[in-house]
């Protein structure tokens, strides 16, 4: 069975821009839709979150995952497990949070407050591993790199900071705890979003930031984190979201004016004397501060009737998903940019939009055949509100392990039917062979005992003969 790609979407509680009376009366929820057919798959009700305030954990290593959403205007984190549609847990946070993120490896949770404070927890134990002030204005987004080694924060103070997660958890110098490993400070207005390539991480890579100053900047993740290129959008454009092609061939930038711009990261390189069929390309940017900004002209998609609040690319970059302020999700085919369909399941501005492979433990309805012990529900402990001085001694967490009997039953299911039939037919032969082996073992033991007695008699005879010869010689 081919993997099923799902759309994960969430909205805020502001229905002011909703165009339908029925949608105004619906409850803000988190929805899962099939990417290809747009059919509803699952919904997690009673959740309203701000932009960049939702994260999810995929089921892995025999442990179940789920969805985590900070509630808009509340110091509350709601948790849903893939195995059930009812809310799994509610976690009280130290304060109202402006953004929230889960690391791709499912180990860490990070939250940013309106006053520029960052909190870092361990999901399994709920321990507050780091708590520090990173910005002097509200944090707009927190993003982990794909390898979960680096945390990137953006803020209304026009800066973006880069933190090494290991140094936040266990700083070498306590005096430098919470200090950024690097800072991106070339923007002049608030930084709204960060885009990451698949290769971005502790080993390097590239990242992109967009700001209210109408620019998108490309940076290197190699220290000292140099600026590689600057892209300038048309006047009066305010970038809101970034979507990066997994192969880093192009990026999409959306604006609050309802425009979507396509920025190629490679261009044809003219070589004198080369043949017509021989095409060569060169990467854009790389000149740093001294290079001229690159102008972006002509939007590829225009939704002037509503502001764009979220955007995402499918895993294979075949679809572009656009969430708007009126609660609609528009699907476009790539690279033609042809409009496919519109989803209207939300009643408020779309604040989260992403695609993911369907979790293996996702239960749809009550008729699912998946057993609860196959993927245990993730154990979630309350998050600490203050950092403990004895973190290492209090470090305890619960992990459910599958029983060996369950694992053996799964292994037995993998055996082919032919082998099972052969095993059933040969069960009687095995019993006869076992009895013959036991009889042979008994016979050999008896022979061994007889040989031992004969050996003992021979040894005693030799000793007596030696003693007798010695006495006669004396």
N, C-alpha and C positions, 0 to 999 in steps of 0.2 A: 504494500500500500504506500503510495507516494505521500511525503510529508505535507501536512496541511498548514498553510500560512494564514495567520489570523491578524485582524486589526484590533488593537487595544486602544480605546479612546475614553476620555473623561472630559467633564465640563465643569464650569463654575456654577454658582447658584444665582447668577444675575440673569433674569429672563427678560430684561428690558428690550433687548434687540430681537427677541423671538418673534417670528411672523405668524405663528399659528396659535390660536387660543388653546387647542388641545395640548400643544407642546408646552405651553405655559403652565398647565396644570399638572404635568408629569413630574415625577420626582427625579432630581439629578442622580445619575447612576454612572457606573463604569460598564462599558459594553465591549463584548467580543463579537466580531463579525468575520465571516469567511472572506478572504481577499478576492477570490475569483468569482464567487456567486453573490457576495454581500448578504448572505442569509445570516440572521442572528444565531449565535452559538451559545452565549452565556451572558448574564448581566449580574452585577453586584450593586445592589440598590443602596440608596441613602448615602451618597458620597458626592460632595462638591469640593473641588480642589482648585487652587490657583495654578498659574503656569509653573512648570518645572517642580511640581510638588508630588509626583507619583513615581513609584518604582516597582519593579517586579523581580521575582526570583524564579528561575526555571528549576524544575525538578531534576535532581542529579544525584548520583552516588546512592541511590535507593532512598533518598529523602525528598519529601514533597516540598513544593514551593508555593508561591502565592503573590498577592498584590498588596502593596503598601501605599496608602494615600493620606497625606496630611490634609485635614479638613480646613476649608477656607474660613479665615477669621477665628479659628479656634486652636488652642494648644493641644490638639488631639490627633493621634495617628490611628487610622482604622486599618485592620488587617483582614484580608480574605484569603482562604486556602483554595487551591484549585479543586479540591475534592468536594466542596460544598458551596452552595450559593448564599448561605447565610453568613453573616459576619463572624469571623473566627475570634477576633480579639480587639480590644481598644486599649491604646497605650497613651498615657498622659505625658506630655512633653514639658520641658522646663518653661517654655513661653510660646507665644504664637510665632509660627515659622513662616518665612517668605518663600522657601524652597526646600526640596528634599530629594535625596538620591540614594540608590542602592548600588553597591559595587557589583560588577558582572559576576564575580565569583561567589556572591551571596554571603559574604562574611561581614561586611561593614555597612553601616547606615550613616549618612551625613545629612545635617540640616543646617540651614542658614537663617538667621533672624533679621528682622527689619533694622536692627541697630548694628549690623555688621558682624555679629558673633557667629562662630561656627562650632557645631557639636559633632563629635564622631563617636559612634557606639559600635560595639560588637553585637551582632544579631543574636548569636547563640546564647550569650550570657546576659545581655542587657547592660553590660558595664560601659560607663562613660569613659572612653579612653583618652579623649582630648577635648578641651573646651578653651577657646581663646577668641579674642577679637581680631579679625582679619581686615576689616574695612571700616571706614568711618561713616558710611551710609548703607542703606539696605542692600542685601545680597540678592541678586536677580537669578542666579543659577549656580548649581554645584554639579560637576560632571567628573566621573571616574573614567580613566583611560581603559581600553579593552582588557589590559592585563591587570587592572585593579591596583596598580602600583602608584599612580599619581592622581591627585585630586585637584581640579581646576575650579576656581571660584571667580565669578564676575559680579560687578556691583554698579550701583548708581553713581559711585565716585569716579567713574570712567577708567577703572583699572581692572586687571585680571591677575590673580595670583596663582602660582603653581606650588603645590605642596607634595612632598614625598610621604606616602602613608606610613611607612615604617618609622620615619623620623617623628611623625606625630604621635604614634603609639608608644615608642620608646626612644625619646630624644637622647642623643649623646651628651649634650650640654643642656641642663635644665634651664639655663638662662636664655637659650635660643629656642625654647619650646614654643611652637606656634608661629615661628618666623617662616615666611615663604622661602622656598628654594629658588624661586625666580618670580619676576613681576613683568607684566606686559602693560606698558603705560603710554602708548602712543596715541590712544584715542583721546578725544577732547570732551565727549559727552558720555552718558551712561552706556555701559556695555550690556546688551540684552541676552546674548546667546553665544554658545561655543559649539563649533563643529569639529568632529574628530575623524581622522581616517582609521582604517582597521589596523594600521601598523603603528599608530601613536601609542607611546608607552615609555617605560623607563629606559628603553634602548634608543629612543629618538622618535622620529616621525614628524608630522606636521599637524597644526591645528589652525582653525579659523575663528575669528571673533567678529561680531557685527555690533554696531553702535548707533545711537541716535544721531551721531554726526554725519550719517549717510555714507559710511565707509564699511568695507569688509577687509580685514587684514589677515594675511597669512603669515604664520610664525613657525619657526623651527623649535622642536622640543629638545634639541641639543643645547646644553648650557653654552653660552650665556643667553639662549633663547632669542636669537636675532630675528628682526622683521624681514620677511622675504619679499612681500609684495603688498600693495594697497590697491583695492578696487573701489572706485568712486561711482555710486549710483546717481541717477539723474537728480536734479534739484528737487527739494521738498519731499524726498523719499526717506522714510524711517524704517530701516530693516527691523524685522521682528523675529525671524526664524532662519536657520541654516539647515540644509540637508546635503551631506557629503556622499558622493559616489563611493562604494566600497573599494573600488580600484583607483580612486582619486583621479579620475579622468575629468570630472567636472563637479560643480557645486550648484545648488539652487538657493536663491535668496528670496524670501518673501518680505513684503512691506505692509505696514498698517494701512496703506492706501489701496490694498487689494491687488497689487502687482506681484508677479513672480518673474525673476530674472535668472537666466541660464548663463553661467560663467564657465567657459572651457578653461582647463588648466594646461592645455597643450595647443599649439598652433603649428601650421605648416611652415616649414623652414625652406626658404628659397635658396637653392644651391646652383651656382652658375656652372653650366656644362653638364648638368645631370639630365637623364632621360625623362620623358614625360611620365612614364609608368613608375618611376622611382620617387616615392614620396617620403620625405623626411620631416620629422617633427621635433620641436623644442619646447621645453617647459616654460611657462610664464613665470615671471618674477625671478627672485634670487638676487636682485641688486641691492636690496635692503633700503636703508634710509635715503641713499643717494639716487635711487631709481625713481623715475617719474611714475605717478599713480596711473593706473589703467582704468579708463572710463568704460562703464557698462551702459550700453544703450539698447533700447528695445526690449520690452518684456515679452515673454513667450506665452504667458497666461495672464488674463486680466479679469478680476472679480470686483469691479468697482462698486457693486451694490453692497459689499460687506468687507470689513477689515479682516485680514488673515491673522489668526492667532496661533496656529500650529501647522507644522508641515513635517512630512516623513517620506522617505524612499522605501520601497519594498526591498527585501533581502537581495533579490537578483537585479534590482534597478530597472524593473520592467513597468513599475507603476509609481506614480507620484500622488501622494495623498495630501489634501489641503483642508485644514479645519478653519472655519470662519467664526466671526463674532455672533452670527445669527443661529449657531448650533448645527450647521450643515457640514458634512464631510464630502468633498468632491474628489473623485478618482479620475486620474488622467493616465493615458497610455503613453509610454516612452519608447522611442524618441519622438514620436509624431505629435505629442501633446494634445491628442484627441480626447475630448471629454467622454468618459464611459458611463458614469452614473453618479447619483448623489444619495448619500445616507442622511436620514433625518431622525435619528433616534434620540438626540439630545435637545434640551430646552434652553441651554445657555451657551455662552462662548466655549468653544473647544479649547481646553487647556493642555491636553496631552494627546499625542497621536504617535503611534509606533506600530511596527509589525513584528511578529514573532512566530516561531514554529509552535504548533499546538502542543501544549504540555501533555506528556504521556498519562498523567493522572487526572486530567480534566474530566470531571463528571458532568454529563449533560442529562438533566432530568433525573427522575427516580428509577428509571429502568436500566441504569448502567450496570454492566456485569463486572466492573472493576472492584476488587476487594479492597477494603480500607487498609489491610495489613501489607498490601503490596507496596504502597508508597505512604508511609506514615506522615501524618500532618506535622508540619514544621512546629517545633516547640518555640514559642515566643514568650520571653520573660519581660517584665516591665523595665523600661529604660530608666537608668539612674538620672536624677535631675542635677546632682552635684558629683563632681569627680571624687572618688574615694582615694584616700591616702594609702590604702592597702589593696591595690588593684590585683596584684599577683596572688595574694592569699585568698582573696574573695573570688578568684577566677574559677567558676563552676558553671557547667552547662550540661544539658541533657541531650543525648542522641539516641534515638530508637534504632536498634539493630534488628534485622530480620532473623527469625529463628532458623536453625540449620535444617529443620524438617521442611520449612517452607522453601528453602533454597534447593533441597534435594527433590522436592516435588516439581519445582521449575525445571531442574535438570532432567527429570524423568519425562517431562512434557516435550523436551527438545529431542528425545530419542525417536528415531523413525518408527513407524508402525511395523515395518518388516522386522526390525530388531526385537520389538516387543513380542511379536508372534513367535519368533525363534526362541526367545527366552522362555516363553510360556511352554513351548513344546519340549524344551530340553530340561524343564524343571524335574521331571521324573528321572531322567538319566543322571542328572547331577546328584540326586539323592542316593542312587545305587552306587555311584562312584565314591560318594562320601563314606558309605558303609564299608566298601571294600578297602578304602584307605585306612579306616579305623581298625579293621581286622588286621591289615598288614602291619600297622603300627604296633598293635598288641603282640603279634608274632615276633617282630624284631626286638621288642622289649624283653620278651621271654628268652630269646637267644642271647641277648646281651647279658642277662642275669646269669645264664649258664656259663658263658664264657668268662664272666667275672669270677665265678666260684672255681672254675678250673685253673684260672690264673693264680688265684689265692693259694690253692693246694700246691701248685708247682713252686710258688715262692716259699711257702713254708717248708717243703721238702728240701730245697736248695739250702736254706738256712740251717736246718738240722744236720745236713750232710757236712757243711762247713764246720759247724761246731764240733761234730764227731771227729773229723780229721784233725782239727786243732788239738783236741784233747789227747789223741793218740801220739802226736808228734811231741807234745810236752812230756 
